[in-house]
Amino acid sequence: MENIINIIGNNIGKIRKENGYSFDQLAQLTGVSKSMLAQIEKGQKTPTVTTLWKIASGLNVTPSLLMVKTQQATVQIVKTDNLTRLIEDDGKYIISPFLPFDNETKFEVYKMELEPGCIHISDPHFKDVKEYVFVYTGTIEIEIEDKVYKASSGEAIVFSGDVHHTYKNIGKETVSVFNLIFNPNR
């Protein structure tokens, strides 16, 4: 399997060139420095999840489209063992595009794993985005605009993703969730 750093870099480069953007123009659109963009595109630097979201927003695509090689056949079986993974916080936070964004359905699904003590702060997403967080294992705490919500294995939390929200694992076991992000405006 190809390295996630190279996949992200190649996808950013391809989309940047298709749109005729220079690194200066892309830096203005994303709020990410020109040098950082060049390092990511060359596969020399792994972007944080926050940086990946900024780049995706500037390119008007979803982060999952930057994390996968190409669209597959019309029928596919997705195995969690084969997912590309973006790892942060010394391995405490792992996010993988389970199902990349689909223009027809307007959603994408991520698998997220949070080790005990992990806190992941998420900036607001695009306007009208809804998040559906399905808890597979453990108990997750999500702070949404200063209110705290908890869900355990077999439960889900649904909320507007266009506000500040923070994912937390305050338990002693790994939290594993599937996060369906619905974006009607893409």
C-alpha positions in Angstrom: 0.0 0.0 0.0 1.3 3.5 -0.9 2.4 5.8 1.9 -0.4 8.2 3.1 2.1 11.1 2.9 2.6 10.5 -0.8 -1.1 9.9 -1.5 -2.0 13.2 0.1 0.9 15.1 -1.6 0.1 13.7 -5.0 -3.6 14.5 -4.6 -3.0 18.1 -3.5 -0.5 18.6 -6.4 -2.9 17.2 -8.9 -5.8 19.4 -7.8 -3.6 22.5 -7.4 -2.3 22.1 -10.9 -5.8 21.3 -12.4 -7.0 24.6 -10.9 -4.0 26.5 -12.1 -3.0 27.6 -8.6 0.5 28.6 -7.6 1.7 27.8 -4.1 1.2 31.5 -3.3 -2.4 31.3 -4.4 -3.1 28.1 -2.6 -1.5 29.5 0.6 -3.9 32.5 0.4 -6.9 30.1 -0.1 -6.0 27.8 2.7 -4.2 29.8 5.3 -1.3 27.3 5.2 2.2 28.6 4.4 3.6 28.2 1.0 6.6 26.3 2.3 4.4 23.9 4.3 2.2 23.3 1.2 5.3 22.5 -0.9 6.7 20.1 1.8 3.3 18.3 2.0 3.0 18.1 -1.8 6.5 16.7 -2.1 5.8 14.0 0.6 8.3 15.5 3.0 5.8 16.5 5.7 2.6 14.9 7.0 -0.2 17.4 7.6 -2.1 17.5 10.8 -5.8 16.8 10.6 -6.5 20.5 11.0 -4.1 21.5 8.3 -5.6 18.8 6.0 -9.1 20.3 6.6 -7.7 23.8 5.7 -6.2 22.6 2.5 -9.3 20.7 1.5 -11.5 23.7 2.2 -9.2 25.9 0.1 -9.3 23.4 -2.8 -13.1 23.0 -2.3 -12.8 19.3 -1.7 -13.3 17.0 1.3 -10.3 15.7 3.3 -11.2 12.1 2.4 -10.6 12.8 -1.3 -7.1 14.0 -0.4 -6.4 10.7 1.5 -7.4 8.1 -1.1 -5.7 7.1 -4.3 -8.6 6.9 -6.8 -12.2 6.0 -6.9 -12.8 2.3 -7.0 -15.3 0.2 -9.0 -19.0 0.7 -8.5 -19.0 -2.2 -6.1 -16.3 -2.6 -3.5 -15.7 -4.2 -0.2 -13.9 -1.9 2.3 -11.8 -3.6 4.9 -10.6 -1.6 7.9 -7.2 -3.4 7.8 -6.5 -1.8 4.4 -7.4 1.8 5.2 -4.8 4.6 5.0 -4.3 6.2 8.4 -3.4 9.7 9.5 -1.9 9.5 13.0 -1.6 12.4 15.4 -0.8 13.1 19.0 1.9 10.4 19.3 -0.6 7.7 18.1 -3.4 8.7 20.4 -5.6 9.9 17.5 -6.0 8.0 14.3 -8.3 8.9 11.4 -8.9 6.9 8.2 -11.2 7.6 5.3 -13.5 4.6 5.4 -15.7 5.7 2.5 -14.5 8.8 0.6 -16.8 11.6 -0.2 -19.4 10.8 -2.9 -20.9 13.6 -4.9 -24.2 11.7 -5.4 -24.9 10.9 -1.8 -23.1 14.0 -0.4 -21.4 12.1 2.5 -18.2 10.5 3.5 -17.3 8.2 6.4 -14.2 8.2 8.6 -13.1 5.7 11.1 -11.6 7.4 14.2 -9.7 5.9 17.0 -9.0 7.8 20.2 -6.7 6.3 22.8 -7.3 7.0 26.6 -6.6 10.7 27.3 -6.9 11.8 23.7 -8.5 15.1 23.0 -9.0 16.2 19.4 -10.3 19.7 18.7 -12.1 20.1 15.5 -12.7 23.5 13.8 -16.1 24.1 12.3 -16.7 22.4 9.0 -18.5 23.8 6.0 -21.9 25.5 6.4 -24.8 23.0 6.9 -22.6 20.0 7.5 -24.0 17.3 9.8 -22.0 14.7 11.7 -23.3 11.3 12.7 -20.9 9.7 15.1 -21.5 6.0 15.6 -19.7 4.5 18.6 -18.3 1.1 17.9 -16.2 0.6 21.1 -15.7 2.6 24.3 -17.3 5.8 25.4 -16.8 9.1 23.6 -17.4 12.6 25.0 -18.1 15.3 22.5 -18.1 18.9 23.5 -20.3 20.9 21.1 -20.5 24.7 21.7 -19.7 24.4 25.4 -22.1 21.5 26.1 -20.8 18.0 26.7 -22.5 14.8 25.3 -21.5 11.2 25.9 -22.2 8.1 23.8 -21.1 4.5 24.4 -20.8 1.4 22.2 -24.0 0.9 20.2 -25.0 4.6 20.5 -24.6 7.6 18.2 -24.5 11.4 18.5 -25.8 13.6 15.6 -24.9 17.3 15.5 -24.2 20.3 13.2 -20.6 20.1 12.2 -20.3 23.7 11.3 -19.6 24.7 14.9 -16.6 24.2 17.2 -16.5 20.6 18.6 -14.1 18.5 20.5 -13.8 14.7 20.7 -12.5 13.2 24.0 -11.7 9.8 25.3 -11.8 10.1 29.1 -12.1 6.4 29.6 -9.5 3.6 30.0 -10.1 1.8 26.7 -9.7 2.8 23.1 -12.7 4.6 21.6 -13.5 3.5 18.0 -16.2 5.4 16.1 -17.4 5.8 12.5 -18.1 9.4 11.7 -20.5 10.0 8.7 -20.2 13.6 7.5 -23.0 14.8 5.4 -22.3 17.9 3.3 -25.3 18.9 1.2 -23.5 21.9 -0.4 -20.6 20.1 -2.0 
